[in-house]
Amino acid sequence: MSNTKQTILIGTGNVIIDQFLSIYKEDSSLVAVDGGANHLKKLDIIPDKIIGDLDSLENKEYWKENTEIIEISDQNSTDLEKALENTQSKLYLAFGFEGERFDHTLQILHVLSKYLKKNIIFFAGTDIIFRLPKRWSIELPIYTRISLYPLHKTNILASEGLKWPVDELEMQQGHLIGISNKTVNSTVSIEQKKPNLVCVTHAKFYAKIMQTLL
């Protein structure tokens, strides 16, 4: 498998179409995760691949004639996991993996916890969700919302630029999390012992955040 710089994944969940189209380009590497191809059919966009168990894919004959289909029936992994296992990319931009069902949101956290060597930015409405590297620094407008959620127990060694500093804190589910913090300087930095923190912030900053993960 070739290792592309950036791959767009699209799933069956909620997709803000204008948001997706503002990021998708005709030369983008695009993978539909099972029924995520249904979104693309309405937009007359052909993905490079469709990966999944295909239980939610419509118009199968149409897709067989127009793109590569990788059908994997294993029920011990989600379609998103199947897609990540069968592609290589330095960065994934993932749409359509959250929606009205909360178990889809749990899948996002599961995947961010499992695939430590894959950089994934999930688009969830007007937010993005991604895992922070051990050392992370970025320039953002003052008063930008930054929420921090630990996938596993993590020790934060240092932080700068946050309204409520998280220096030398130990975060863990059921113990301490960092919801709705804000930036107070234009530069924000966080250093943790292990890369176990998930960050949630505004989707409009995705391009800046991409550069910090590559």
C-alpha positions as CSV (number, residue, x, y, z in Angstrom):
1,M,0.0,0.0,0.0
2,S,1.3,3.4,-0.9
3,N,1.6,6.0,1.9
4,T,-0.2,9.1,0.8
5,K,0.2,12.4,2.5
6,Q,-3.5,12.9,3.1
7,T,-6.6,10.7,2.8
8,I,-10.2,11.7,3.2
9,L,-12.5,9.1,4.8
10,I,-16.3,9.4,4.5
11,G,-18.7,7.3,6.6
12,T,-22.4,6.8,6.8
13,G,-23.1,9.3,9.6
14,N,-23.9,13.0,9.5
15,V,-21.9,15.0,7.0
16,I,-22.0,18.8,6.5
17,I,-21.9,18.7,2.8
18,D,-20.6,22.3,2.3
19,Q,-17.9,21.6,4.8
20,F,-16.8,18.4,3.0
21,L,-16.8,20.0,-0.4
22,S,-14.7,22.9,0.9
23,I,-12.0,20.5,1.8
24,Y,-12.4,17.8,-0.9
25,K,-10.5,18.3,-4.2
26,E,-10.7,16.2,-7.3
27,D,-7.1,14.9,-6.8
28,S,-7.8,14.1,-3.1
29,S,-7.2,10.5,-2.0
30,L,-10.8,9.5,-1.1
31,V,-12.0,6.4,0.6
32,A,-15.7,5.6,1.3
33,V,-16.2,3.6,4.4
34,D,-19.1,1.2,3.5
35,G,-22.3,3.3,3.1
36,G,-20.3,6.5,3.1
37,A,-20.4,6.0,-0.6
38,N,-24.1,6.8,-0.5
39,H,-23.2,10.4,0.3
40,L,-20.8,10.5,-2.7
41,K,-23.3,9.1,-5.1
42,K,-25.6,12.1,-4.5
43,L,-22.6,14.4,-5.2
44,D,-21.5,12.5,-8.4
45,I,-18.1,11.9,-6.7
46,I,-16.2,8.6,-7.3
47,P,-14.0,7.4,-4.4
48,D,-10.7,5.6,-4.9
49,K,-12.0,2.7,-2.8
50,I,-15.0,1.5,-0.9
51,I,-14.0,-0.5,2.2
52,G,-16.3,-2.3,4.7
53,D,-18.7,-5.2,5.1
54,L,-21.0,-3.4,2.6
55,D,-24.1,-3.9,4.7
56,S,-25.2,-0.3,4.3
57,L,-23.9,0.3,0.7
58,E,-26.5,1.1,-1.9
59,N,-26.2,0.7,-5.7
60,K,-23.6,-2.0,-5.4
61,E,-23.6,-2.8,-9.1
62,Y,-23.0,0.8,-9.9
63,W,-19.9,1.0,-7.6
64,K,-18.5,-2.3,-8.9
65,E,-18.3,-0.8,-12.3
66,N,-16.7,2.5,-11.2
67,T,-14.3,1.9,-8.4
68,E,-12.3,-0.6,-6.3
69,I,-14.4,-2.4,-3.6
70,I,-12.7,-4.2,-0.7
71,E,-15.3,-6.3,1.1
72,I,-14.3,-7.5,4.5
73,S,-17.0,-9.5,6.4
74,D,-15.2,-9.7,9.8
75,Q,-17.6,-8.6,12.5
76,N,-15.0,-8.1,15.2
77,S,-13.9,-4.8,13.7
78,T,-15.9,-1.7,12.6
79,D,-15.9,-0.6,9.0
80,L,-13.8,2.4,10.1
81,E,-11.2,0.0,11.5
82,K,-11.3,-2.0,8.3
83,A,-10.6,1.2,6.3
84,L,-7.7,2.2,8.5
85,E,-6.2,-1.3,8.4
86,N,-6.3,-1.3,4.6
87,T,-4.9,2.1,3.8
88,Q,-1.7,4.0,4.6
89,S,-1.6,7.8,5.0
90,K,0.3,10.4,7.0
91,L,-3.0,12.1,7.9
92,Y,-6.7,11.2,7.7
93,L,-9.6,13.7,7.5
94,A,-12.7,11.8,8.6
95,F,-16.3,12.8,7.9
96,G,-19.5,11.0,8.7
97,F,-18.5,9.1,11.8
98,E,-20.7,10.9,14.3
99,G,-24.5,11.3,14.2
100,E,-27.7,10.7,16.1
101,R,-26.3,7.5,17.6
102,F,-24.0,8.0,20.5
103,D,-22.2,4.6,19.9
104,H,-20.8,6.2,16.7
105,T,-19.1,8.8,18.9
106,L,-17.7,6.1,21.1
107,Q,-16.2,4.5,18.0
108,I,-14.3,7.7,17.4
109,L,-12.7,7.6,20.9
110,H,-12.0,3.9,20.4
111,V,-10.2,4.5,17.1
112,L,-8.1,7.4,18.5
113,S,-7.1,5.2,21.4
114,K,-6.2,2.2,19.2
115,Y,-4.4,3.7,16.3
116,L,-1.6,5.6,18.0
117,K,0.5,5.7,14.8
118,K,-2.2,7.2,12.6
119,N,-3.0,10.9,12.6
120,I,-6.8,11.3,12.3
121,I,-8.9,14.4,12.4
122,F,-12.6,13.7,12.9
123,F,-15.1,16.3,11.8
124,A,-18.1,16.3,14.1
125,G,-20.5,19.1,13.2
126,T,-18.7,22.4,13.7
127,D,-16.0,20.7,15.8
128,I,-13.0,18.5,15.1
129,I,-11.6,15.8,17.4
130,F,-8.0,14.6,17.2
131,R,-5.3,13.1,19.4
132,L,-2.5,15.4,20.5
133,P,1.1,14.4,20.0
134,K,3.4,14.3,23.1
135,R,4.5,17.9,22.4
136,W,2.1,20.2,20.7
137,S,2.2,23.9,19.8
138,I,-0.1,26.0,17.7
139,E,-1.1,29.6,17.0
140,L,-4.8,30.2,17.5
141,P,-7.0,33.3,18.1
142,I,-7.4,34.3,21.7
143,Y,-10.5,32.8,23.4
144,T,-10.5,29.7,21.2
145,R,-12.2,26.8,23.0
146,I,-9.9,23.9,23.7
147,S,-11.3,20.8,25.4
148,L,-9.0,18.0,26.5
149,Y,-10.1,14.5,27.2
150,P,-7.8,11.6,28.3
151,L,-8.1,8.3,26.5
152,H,-5.9,6.8,29.1
153,K,-4.3,8.1,32.3
154,T,-1.8,10.8,31.2
155,N,0.5,13.1,33.0
156,I,0.7,16.7,31.6
157,L,4.2,18.0,32.0
158,A,3.7,21.6,30.9
159,S,1.2,23.9,29.2
160,E,1.2,27.5,28.0
161,G,-1.5,29.9,26.7
162,L,-4.6,28.3,28.4
163,K,-7.0,30.2,30.7
164,W,-6.9,27.3,33.1
165,P,-3.3,25.9,33.0
166,V,-3.0,22.1,33.1
167,D,0.6,21.9,34.1
168,E,1.6,18.9,36.2
169,L,-2.0,17.5,36.2
170,E,-2.8,13.9,35.9
171,M,-5.9,13.4,33.7
172,Q,-7.9,10.2,33.6
173,Q,-11.5,9.2,32.8
174,G,-13.5,9.2,36.0
175,H,-10.9,11.4,37.7
176,L,-10.1,14.6,35.9
177,I,-10.8,15.9,32.4
178,G,-10.4,19.4,30.8
179,I,-13.6,20.5,29.1
180,S,-14.1,24.0,27.7
181,N,-10.8,25.5,28.4
182,K,-9.8,28.7,26.4
183,T,-6.8,30.2,24.9
184,V,-5.5,33.4,26.4
185,N,-2.4,33.8,24.3
186,S,-2.0,33.5,20.6
187,T,0.4,30.5,21.1
188,V,-0.8,27.4,22.9
189,S,1.4,24.5,23.8
190,I,0.9,21.3,25.7
191,E,3.5,18.6,26.7
192,Q,2.4,15.3,28.0
193,K,4.3,12.2,29.1
194,K,2.4,9.9,26.7
195,P,0.2,11.0,23.7
196,N,-3.1,10.1,25.5
197,L,-5.0,13.4,25.2
198,V,-7.8,14.0,22.7
199,C,-8.5,17.6,21.8
200,V,-11.8,19.1,20.7
201,T,-11.9,22.5,19.1
202,H,-13.5,24.5,16.2
203,A,-13.4,22.8,12.8
204,K,-12.5,26.1,11.1
205,F,-9.0,25.7,12.4
206,Y,-8.5,22.3,10.8
207,A,-5.8,23.5,8.3
208,K,-3.6,24.9,11.1
209,I,-4.0,21.8,13.1
210,M,-3.2,19.6,10.2
211,Q,0.3,21.2,10.0
212,T,1.0,20.4,13.6
213,L,0.3,16.7,13.1
214,L,2.2,16.1,9.9
